[in-house]
Amino acid sequence: MSKRRFIIITILSFLYSFFCVIGNSFVKSSSLYYIKNNFLTSLLTFISLFVLFFIVLHYFFLFIENKKKKNNKKISKLKLFKLFDEHTFLFCFIVLIICWLPYIIAFYPVILSPDPSFQIKQFFGIPNKYSTYNVLLDPNVIITNHHPVVHTLLLGSCLKIGNMIGNDNLGLFLYSIIQITILASVLSYVVKFLKELKLNTKYVIGSLLVFALVPAFPIYSMSAVKDVIFGSLIILYIISLYKLLKTDNLKIKNIIKILFLMILIVLFRNNGIHTILLSFPFLLFLKKGNHFRKKVLIILLIIFGFSYSYNNLILPYFKITPTSVREVLSIPFQQTARYVKEHSIEVTSEEEKAIDKILTYDTLADRYNPELADPVKNSYNKYATKEDLKEYFKVWFNQFIKHPGVYIEATLNNTYGYFYPLKTSWYFHSRHDTRIVEDGFKYSYSHSLKGVRNVLSGFGNIFPYIPLIGLLINIAFNAWILLFLLFYLIYKKKYSSIIYLLPSLVLLLICFASPANTYFRYALPFIFALPLNIGIFIKTIRE
């Protein structure tokens, strides 16, 4: 074994073992207490897992290196596979729609969870909790950018069309049709793209079967959440990065395409700009030629200028209130809440006052949920000034100095499910949400299909727990695969190819700053993109 391979496998084995021991401790004690109280057992577990992962990774590395490239032959002479070969995109699109059809019919017109329901309320000017999270720029404009305005307008406009023709369900189904078409088209394009990479046909068809049969795809195709369209855009962005790195001549039409795609990414997710700025600029260092670099720099300047103008000029012009600062403070708020819960006796009156100006102090300890920041941050004082925040962070830092372990545990407790595969908090919204019904909208499921919905929901709920195949939608397992791909590319010194993984890695890091632990919707973009990332990885290591 080469020294380089030994180091890479050692690092990966250490990380996987560390994740397991830490995750197990938080499952059992919601802290590092289990490790402290059972140190010898935890140490032996870590060593055993380390040895196991080291052996498995060693042989997996050997398997990949000894794997010979096979010719991409047709696996069958059947007419069905001939159609796949000759009309890949259309074939895949039809297959996906057929396989998703039971979900489309059963959950007609759309699956509304709380967030899209509140977005609809915002669109129609109905008071809702998101319009109270911040001081509105205009009391008469209750729509905010807490959820991407473009997505809110799209969802609300579809319902408005249905409202105008006297059928709210039909309007909501119009949104479903748009979203289903986008997701099915993008996934069909992924299969076509994998085929164009001349990967093994079994892998290409296997990817299609995953998209068609794993329930997360049809369920979310019918779920009116912003993450589905955003995830589709991220998949196209990854393909665009691959193509940009493979070309030396960046034509005007390609510049327009990538700019249009980036603008949509910015519009459909508030952290979309971060995904771009932490991935696209690397093209400046990976591509030679000043002409190409100038074009990349121009694209960056345009997209940054658009993002800044959109958030600081366009939205304020229409009196649309930006998202509250509390949305990016889940980590420090959880740390403060845990500190107050565990060390309230050490909190001085001055510290209490500073915290109370930001978060209601008296109930802070009781509201603390170690795996969900919403109960804590929901009490954020929207009238807090910059000076109030400054004073709060002084207290936050002083308390960190006193008990850094509390802060570490608070953060791990709210994020460990993103790196510990045995933590599964899988669920999806499928029940009829009555939030907009209470406001007079006629949104309903078909009563006669209740049994079908129960069967499909049951299948969707048990899928993550099915041995092996359930790992396809396991958040931490998908994160582990991303880490493996990253370290293997480093091992092979294919540093430029890491850029394809950056969007997924950035989105994984964003999950760590999110308010909820092990929340599939937040991880959806990089999970849906994984077959594509693996396909590009296979192509890369064979070049």
Wavefront OBJ file of the C-alpha trace (Angstrom):
o trace
v 0.000 0.000 0.000
v 1.353 3.411 -0.992
v 1.923 6.041 1.671
v -0.596 8.361 -0.001
v -3.338 5.731 -0.017
v -2.558 4.804 3.597
v -2.967 8.430 4.709
v -6.235 8.974 2.797
v -7.791 5.715 4.041
v -6.643 6.475 7.596
v -8.285 9.915 7.527
v -11.551 8.542 6.111
v -11.602 5.646 8.594
v -10.987 8.062 11.447
v -13.802 10.370 10.326
v -16.354 7.573 9.835
v -15.473 6.019 13.216
v -15.556 9.404 14.926
v -18.976 10.154 13.423
v -20.346 6.833 14.683
v -19.060 7.193 18.243
v -20.218 10.806 18.517
v -23.609 10.045 16.959
v -24.177 7.074 19.245
v -23.451 9.213 22.301
v -26.004 11.846 21.299
v -28.634 9.228 20.511
v -28.221 7.751 23.981
v -27.619 10.849 26.103
v -28.195 13.959 23.923
v -24.644 14.930 24.829
v -21.072 13.641 25.052
v -21.922 12.254 28.503
v -22.193 8.656 27.244
v -18.610 8.809 25.938
v -17.339 10.358 29.187
v -19.204 7.852 31.342
v -18.253 4.874 29.155
v -14.869 5.988 27.914
v -13.262 2.550 27.644
v -16.262 1.092 25.795
v -16.355 4.087 23.453
v -12.609 3.840 22.820
v -12.809 0.128 22.009
v -15.792 0.818 19.739
v -13.847 3.539 17.959
v -10.809 1.301 17.467
v -12.952 -1.608 16.222
v -14.817 0.606 13.774
v -11.571 2.206 12.633
v -10.059 -1.191 11.807
v -13.265 -2.300 10.076
v -13.541 0.867 7.963
v -9.834 0.739 7.142
v -10.103 -2.827 5.795
v -13.301 -2.134 3.848
v -11.929 1.088 2.343
v -8.623 -0.569 1.474
v -10.338 -3.283 -0.546
v -12.762 -0.785 -2.047
v -9.847 1.334 -3.249
v -8.307 -1.787 -4.784
v -11.615 -2.692 -6.407
v -11.916 0.728 -8.027
v -8.327 0.718 -9.265
v -8.563 -2.799 -10.693
v -11.968 -2.224 -12.249
v -11.516 -2.364 -15.983
v -13.508 -0.140 -18.232
v -16.144 -2.110 -20.079
v -17.516 -1.243 -23.444
v -20.889 0.407 -23.223
v -22.757 -2.278 -25.087
v -26.487 -2.530 -25.344
v -27.688 -4.884 -22.669
v -30.562 -6.189 -24.741
v -31.860 -6.327 -28.281
v -35.395 -5.792 -27.071
v -37.269 -2.955 -28.724
v -37.672 -1.317 -25.315
v -33.925 -0.885 -24.924
v -33.616 0.228 -28.515
v -36.056 3.032 -27.715
v -33.974 3.904 -24.662
v -30.835 4.002 -26.755
v -32.282 6.116 -29.553
v -34.631 8.419 -27.601
v -33.080 8.463 -24.140
v -34.577 11.689 -22.796
v -38.133 11.047 -23.991
v -37.986 7.395 -22.907
v -36.840 8.334 -19.399
v -39.397 11.115 -19.073
v -42.260 8.746 -19.988
v -40.973 6.043 -17.614
v -40.782 8.527 -14.737
v -44.279 9.877 -15.320
v -45.727 6.360 -15.543
v -44.002 5.251 -12.323
v -44.953 8.455 -10.521
v -48.562 8.396 -11.773
v -50.010 6.548 -8.721
v -48.625 9.313 -6.475
v -49.816 12.052 -8.821
v -53.349 10.659 -8.840
v -53.502 9.784 -5.133
v -52.164 13.137 -3.910
v -54.005 15.281 -6.437
v -53.877 18.258 -6.557
v -50.688 18.789 -4.491
v -49.106 18.017 -1.129
v -49.208 21.171 0.976
v -47.020 21.227 4.065
v -47.037 24.196 6.484
v -44.433 26.291 4.646
v -46.127 26.416 1.215
v -49.469 26.938 2.966
v -48.058 30.030 4.663
v -46.562 31.147 1.336
v -50.060 31.035 -0.176
v -51.354 33.105 2.720
v -48.612 35.658 2.070
v -49.464 35.833 -1.632
v -53.121 36.553 -0.872
v -52.318 39.065 1.888
v -53.585 36.849 4.696
v -51.846 37.363 8.074
v -49.463 34.515 8.906
v -46.549 33.791 11.209
v -43.860 34.651 8.638
v -45.195 38.175 8.261
v -44.617 38.663 12.002
v -40.991 37.537 12.087
v -39.653 40.915 11.031
v -40.664 44.565 11.018
v -42.477 44.972 7.694
v -41.253 47.665 5.332
v -44.904 48.359 4.578
v -47.706 47.072 6.864
v -49.872 46.575 3.775
v -47.304 44.264 2.108
v -47.078 41.138 4.241
v -45.155 39.045 1.724
v -41.553 38.598 2.863
v -38.416 36.990 1.490
v -38.340 34.400 4.290
v -39.306 32.000 1.528
v -38.047 32.915 -1.962
v -40.457 35.474 -3.381
v -40.343 33.949 -6.865
v -41.464 30.578 -5.536
v -44.212 32.232 -3.490
v -45.411 34.117 -6.582
v -45.365 30.955 -8.696
v -47.344 28.921 -6.165
v -49.762 31.728 -5.388
v -50.331 32.596 -9.064
v -51.275 29.015 -9.895
v -53.831 28.980 -7.088
v -55.124 32.372 -8.224
v -55.712 31.005 -11.731
v -57.690 28.142 -10.219
v -59.570 30.612 -8.041
v -60.498 32.675 -11.106
v -61.935 29.663 -12.949
v -63.743 28.471 -9.821
v -61.555 25.414 -9.085
v -58.803 25.876 -6.486
v -57.701 22.253 -6.797
v -57.099 22.699 -10.510
v -54.990 25.781 -9.849
v -52.873 23.929 -7.309
v -52.527 21.016 -9.712
v -51.191 23.472 -12.291
v -48.303 24.094 -9.913
v -47.829 20.319 -9.534
v -47.692 19.915 -13.314
v -44.999 22.609 -13.555
v -42.911 21.080 -10.769
v -43.328 17.493 -11.978
v -42.303 18.540 -15.490
v -39.211 20.334 -14.192
v -38.058 17.481 -11.940
v -38.819 14.698 -14.442
v -37.110 16.628 -17.257
v -33.973 17.281 -15.194
v -33.716 13.670 -14.020
v -34.275 12.434 -17.587
v -31.515 14.763 -18.723
v -29.249 13.337 -16.002
v -29.753 9.815 -17.370
v -29.100 11.074 -20.908
v -25.975 12.881 -19.692
v -24.694 9.755 -17.916
v -25.236 7.803 -21.121
v -23.282 10.446 -23.057
v -20.408 9.965 -20.606
v -20.333 6.369 -21.899
v -20.763 4.870 -18.470
v -21.747 1.269 -18.006
v -25.315 0.856 -19.228
v -26.271 -0.965 -16.033
v -25.346 2.099 -13.984
v -27.246 4.402 -16.337
v -30.410 2.259 -16.214
v -29.928 1.764 -12.478
v -30.005 5.545 -12.008
v -33.254 5.713 -13.960
v -34.762 2.993 -11.752
v -33.742 4.895 -8.622
v -35.427 8.054 -9.906
v -38.531 6.095 -10.906
v -39.013 3.732 -7.955
v -37.553 5.336 -4.819
v -40.632 7.004 -3.261
v -38.821 10.202 -2.268
v -38.776 11.339 -5.906
v -42.523 11.059 -6.730
v -43.532 12.196 -3.249
v -41.486 15.368 -3.488
v -42.513 15.908 -7.090
v -45.994 16.467 -5.634
v -44.789 18.483 -2.611
v -45.044 22.251 -3.105
v -41.787 23.067 -1.301
v -39.094 25.355 -2.709
v -36.387 22.700 -2.424
v -37.619 20.586 -5.343
v -37.167 23.191 -8.065
v -33.998 24.445 -6.386
v -32.605 20.897 -6.266
v -33.352 20.489 -9.974
v -31.462 23.706 -10.722
v -28.470 22.513 -8.671
v -28.317 19.317 -10.740
v -28.185 21.388 -13.941
v -25.535 23.607 -12.339
v -23.299 20.599 -11.606
v -23.569 19.473 -15.228
v -22.769 23.013 -16.358
v -19.613 23.065 -14.202
v -18.524 19.791 -15.794
v -19.052 21.120 -19.299
v -17.331 24.429 -18.522
v -14.262 22.644 -17.222
v -14.147 20.540 -20.381
v -14.312 23.444 -22.808
v -11.735 26.092 -23.717
v -14.084 28.211 -25.781
v -16.813 29.806 -23.696
v -19.287 31.061 -26.301
v -21.835 33.822 -25.775
v -24.789 31.428 -25.852
v -23.151 29.304 -23.145
v -22.532 32.401 -21.027
v -26.208 33.353 -21.360
v -27.296 29.833 -20.382
v -25.129 29.645 -17.284
v -26.126 33.169 -16.228
v -29.818 32.344 -16.622
v -29.333 29.174 -14.567
v -27.459 31.039 -11.834
v -30.126 33.739 -11.656
v -32.774 31.054 -11.135
v -30.659 29.459 -8.399
v -30.415 32.838 -6.637
v -34.153 33.422 -7.018
v -35.318 30.017 -5.818
v -33.235 29.769 -2.650
v -31.929 32.499 -0.374
v -28.640 30.643 0.072
v -28.321 29.943 -3.642
v -25.772 32.735 -4.049
v -23.536 31.076 -1.440
v -23.587 27.809 -3.395
v -22.417 29.681 -6.489
v -19.786 31.863 -4.821
v -18.226 28.858 -3.069
v -17.906 26.812 -6.274
v -17.898 28.809 -9.526
v -14.868 31.062 -8.728
v -12.596 27.982 -8.679
v -12.823 27.951 -12.462
v -10.524 30.982 -12.363
v -7.756 28.791 -10.968
v -8.543 25.532 -12.739
v -8.699 26.811 -16.319
v -5.771 28.222 -18.221
v -6.109 31.089 -20.642
v -6.815 34.699 -19.758
v -9.647 34.902 -22.294
v -11.603 32.130 -20.536
v -10.841 33.558 -17.093
v -12.075 37.004 -18.099
v -15.407 35.525 -19.151
v -15.685 33.587 -15.895
v -14.911 36.760 -13.951
v -17.552 38.685 -15.925
v -20.134 35.984 -15.120
v -19.227 36.213 -11.438
v -19.495 39.987 -11.382
v -22.867 39.898 -13.138
v -24.373 37.257 -10.842
v -23.037 38.965 -7.711
v -24.369 42.291 -8.963
v -27.744 40.733 -9.675
v -27.942 39.098 -6.238
v -27.025 42.347 -4.494
v -29.456 44.431 -6.586
v -32.270 41.941 -6.151
v -31.982 41.840 -2.362
v -31.075 45.481 -1.719
v -32.882 47.365 -4.499
v -35.602 45.354 -6.224
v -37.268 43.744 -3.193
v -37.162 46.944 -1.098
v -38.607 48.881 -4.061
v -41.694 46.649 -3.909
v -41.752 46.972 -0.104
v -40.980 43.272 0.322
v -39.377 42.703 3.702
v -36.115 40.718 3.715
v -35.742 37.566 5.752
v -35.073 38.046 9.449
v -31.498 37.962 10.709
v -32.613 35.246 13.112
v -32.590 32.745 10.232
v -28.788 32.699 10.194
v -28.413 32.593 13.973
v -29.698 29.096 14.759
v -26.271 27.925 15.954
v -25.543 30.714 18.487
v -29.162 30.790 19.680
v -29.102 27.045 20.394
v -25.782 27.443 22.194
v -27.150 30.212 24.381
v -30.321 28.249 25.163
v -28.341 25.172 26.196
v -26.033 27.314 28.333
v -29.024 28.852 30.133
v -30.582 25.417 30.627
v -27.428 23.898 32.110
v -25.734 26.867 33.796
v -28.493 29.368 34.622
v -27.047 29.843 38.072
v -23.931 31.382 36.496
v -25.836 33.869 34.321
v -25.413 37.391 35.719
v -28.225 39.957 35.720
v -26.410 41.953 33.016
v -26.080 38.860 30.840
v -29.727 38.016 31.436
v -30.801 41.489 30.286
v -28.645 41.283 27.148
v -30.086 37.867 26.232
v -33.634 38.963 27.048
v -33.421 41.808 24.529
v -32.884 39.200 21.806
v -34.567 36.033 23.108
v -37.194 35.960 25.866
v -35.037 34.821 28.774
v -37.624 33.567 31.290
v -38.829 30.685 29.070
v -35.611 30.125 27.116
v -34.494 26.993 28.972
v -37.954 25.426 28.717
v -38.216 26.177 25.002
v -34.848 24.615 24.206
v -35.166 21.619 21.879
v -31.693 20.140 21.249
v -32.594 19.028 17.702
v -34.760 21.929 16.558
v -33.903 25.624 16.826
v -37.357 26.948 15.921
v -38.788 27.049 19.483
v -35.819 29.179 20.559
v -35.495 31.518 17.598
v -39.278 32.004 17.314
v -39.028 34.297 20.324
v -36.488 36.522 18.589
v -37.248 40.184 19.223
v -37.796 41.652 15.764
v -37.344 45.137 17.214
v -33.839 44.360 18.465
v -31.264 46.920 17.353
v -27.745 46.358 16.065
v -26.505 47.535 19.456
v -28.684 44.894 21.154
v -27.190 42.195 18.929
v -23.704 43.501 19.648
v -24.300 43.229 23.384
v -25.785 39.756 22.967
v -22.725 38.498 21.114
v -20.455 39.880 23.817
v -22.376 37.743 26.301
v -22.342 34.821 23.871
v -18.553 34.995 23.596
v -17.979 35.343 27.351
v -20.162 32.329 28.047
v -18.286 30.371 25.385
v -15.025 31.077 27.204
v -16.553 29.786 30.449
v -18.124 26.586 29.060
v -16.976 25.824 25.491
v -18.148 22.233 25.890
v -21.756 23.383 26.148
v -21.470 25.188 22.825
v -19.879 22.167 21.158
v -22.597 19.858 22.471
v -25.363 22.252 21.439
v -24.075 22.347 17.875
v -23.449 18.599 17.634
v -26.861 17.827 19.143
v -28.521 19.905 16.439
v -26.479 18.440 13.549
v -25.227 14.909 14.300
v -27.866 13.297 12.087
v -26.149 14.761 9.026
v -23.080 12.572 9.663
v -24.438 9.622 11.708
v -26.279 7.133 9.419
v -28.157 5.390 12.246
v -30.003 8.620 13.020
v -33.074 8.529 10.794
v -35.756 11.154 11.265
v -37.402 10.524 7.917
v -40.844 11.845 7.375
v -42.711 13.699 4.692
v -45.932 15.632 4.655
v -48.767 13.703 3.051
v -51.817 14.491 5.163
v -54.318 17.094 4.087
v -53.175 20.463 5.460
v -56.128 22.649 6.431
v -54.319 25.974 6.843
v -55.573 27.487 3.589
v -58.942 25.725 3.892
v -59.574 27.780 7.024
v -59.223 30.886 4.853
v -61.894 29.780 2.410
v -59.839 27.992 -0.239
v -61.335 24.768 -1.578
v -58.297 22.518 -1.347
v -58.995 18.824 -0.796
v -57.887 15.271 -1.551
v -60.152 12.673 -3.113
v -61.905 10.746 -0.333
v -62.159 7.630 -2.505
v -58.363 7.454 -2.814
v -57.649 7.592 0.915
v -56.681 3.901 0.959
v -54.238 4.390 -1.918
v -52.675 7.389 -0.162
v -52.256 5.348 3.017
v -50.477 2.573 1.102
v -48.174 4.982 -0.738
v -47.479 6.953 2.442
v -46.752 3.737 4.309
v -44.325 2.610 1.615
v -42.649 6.009 1.667
v -42.328 5.962 5.451
v -40.816 2.470 5.710
v -38.471 2.838 2.731
v -35.537 4.365 4.681
v -35.606 1.369 7.026
v -35.406 -1.275 4.285
v -31.927 -2.879 4.516
v -29.399 -1.545 1.981
v -31.763 0.152 -0.473
v -33.084 2.392 2.295
v -29.624 3.957 2.439
v -30.352 5.615 -0.911
v -32.180 8.380 0.950
v -30.249 8.219 4.222
v -28.870 11.720 4.735
v -25.670 10.796 6.568
v -24.906 7.870 4.251
v -25.179 10.211 1.274
v -22.853 12.619 3.100
v -20.384 9.753 3.673
v -20.407 8.976 -0.052
v -19.677 12.615 -0.845
v -16.739 12.510 1.582
v -15.459 9.315 -0.046
v -15.663 10.834 -3.532
v -13.834 13.928 -2.288
v -10.986 12.035 -0.637
v -10.580 9.590 -3.508
v -10.218 12.478 -5.958
v -7.595 13.978 -3.637
v -5.852 10.590 -3.529
v -5.775 10.479 -7.332
v -4.639 14.135 -7.451
v -7.643 15.020 -9.602
v -8.085 18.317 -7.813
v -9.888 20.068 -10.660
v -12.657 17.458 -10.580
v -13.507 18.402 -6.987
v -15.352 21.416 -8.402
v -18.234 19.105 -9.445
v -18.692 18.102 -5.813
v -18.521 21.625 -4.397
v -22.224 22.534 -4.841
v -23.250 19.381 -2.946
v -20.586 19.874 -0.277
v -21.607 23.504 0.240
v -25.254 22.477 0.605
v -24.209 19.821 3.128
v -22.394 22.481 5.158
v -25.481 24.705 4.970
v -27.434 21.841 6.569
v -25.164 22.153 9.608
v -26.281 25.773 9.985
v -29.942 24.881 9.531
v -32.444 24.921 12.411
v -33.365 21.215 12.211
v -31.367 18.030 12.698
v -31.636 15.349 10.002
v -34.209 17.189 7.904
v -34.538 15.545 4.486
v -35.918 18.610 2.716
v -32.714 20.530 3.447
v -30.577 17.646 2.189
v -32.766 16.947 -0.854
v -30.633 18.868 -3.410
v -27.414 16.937 -2.768
v -29.203 13.587 -2.312
v -31.080 13.928 -5.607
v -27.789 14.912 -7.278
v -25.792 11.953 -5.936
v -26.295 9.570 -8.921
v -24.979 12.378 -11.133
v -21.998 13.046 -8.855
v -21.109 9.345 -8.750
v -21.438 9.115 -12.538
v -19.063 12.052 -13.093
v -16.709 10.525 -10.500
v -16.617 7.208 -12.398
v -15.943 9.031 -15.650
v -13.215 11.132 -14.029
v -11.202 8.315 -12.476
v -11.271 6.396 -15.760
v -9.830 9.265 -17.751
l 1 2 3 4 5 6 7 8 9 10 11 12 13 14 15 16 17 18 19 20 21 22 23 24 25 26 27 28 29 30 31 32 33 34 35 36 37 38 39 40 41 42 43 44 45 46 47 48 49 50 51 52 53 54 55 56 57 58 59 60 61 62 63 64 65 66 67 68 69 70 71 72 73 74 75 76 77 78 79 80 81 82 83 84 85 86 87 88 89 90 91 92 93 94 95 96 97 98 99 100 101 102 103 104 105 106 107 108 109 110 111 112 113 114 115 116 117 118 119 120 121 122 123 124 125 126 127 128 129 130 131 132 133 134 135 136 137 138 139 140 141 142 143 144 145 146 147 148 149 150 151 152 153 154 155 156 157 158 159 160 161 162 163 164 165 166 167 168 169 170 171 172 173 174 175 176 177 178 179 180 181 182 183 184 185 186 187 188 189 190 191 192 193 194 195 196 197 198 199 200 201 202 203 204 205 206 207 208 209 210 211 212 213 214 215 216 217 218 219 220 221 222 223 224 225 226 227 228 229 230 231 232 233 234 235 236 237 238 239 240 241 242 243 244 245 246 247 248 249 250 251 252 253 254 255 256 257 258 259 260 261 262 263 264 265 266 267 268 269 270 271 272 273 274 275 276 277 278 279 280 281 282 283 284 285 286 287 288 289 290 291 292 293 294 295 296 297 298 299 300 301 302 303 304 305 306 307 308 309 310 311 312 313 314 315 316 317 318 319 320 321 322 323 324 325 326 327 328 329 330 331 332 333 334 335 336 337 338 339 340 341 342 343 344 345 346 347 348 349 350 351 352 353 354 355 356 357 358 359 360 361 362 363 364 365 366 367 368 369 370 371 372 373 374 375 376 377 378 379 380 381 382 383 384 385 386 387 388 389 390 391 392 393 394 395 396 397 398 399 400 401 402 403 404 405 406 407 408 409 410 411 412 413 414 415 416 417 418 419 420 421 422 423 424 425 426 427 428 429 430 431 432 433 434 435 436 437 438 439 440 441 442 443 444 445 446 447 448 449 450 451 452 453 454 455 456 457 458 459 460 461 462 463 464 465 466 467 468 469 470 471 472 473 474 475 476 477 478 479 480 481 482 483 484 485 486 487 488 489 490 491 492 493 494 495 496 497 498 499 500 501 502 503 504 505 506 507 508 509 510 511 512 513 514 515 516 517 518 519 520 521 522 523 524 525 526 527 528 529 530 531 532 533 534 535 536 537 538 539 540 541 542 543
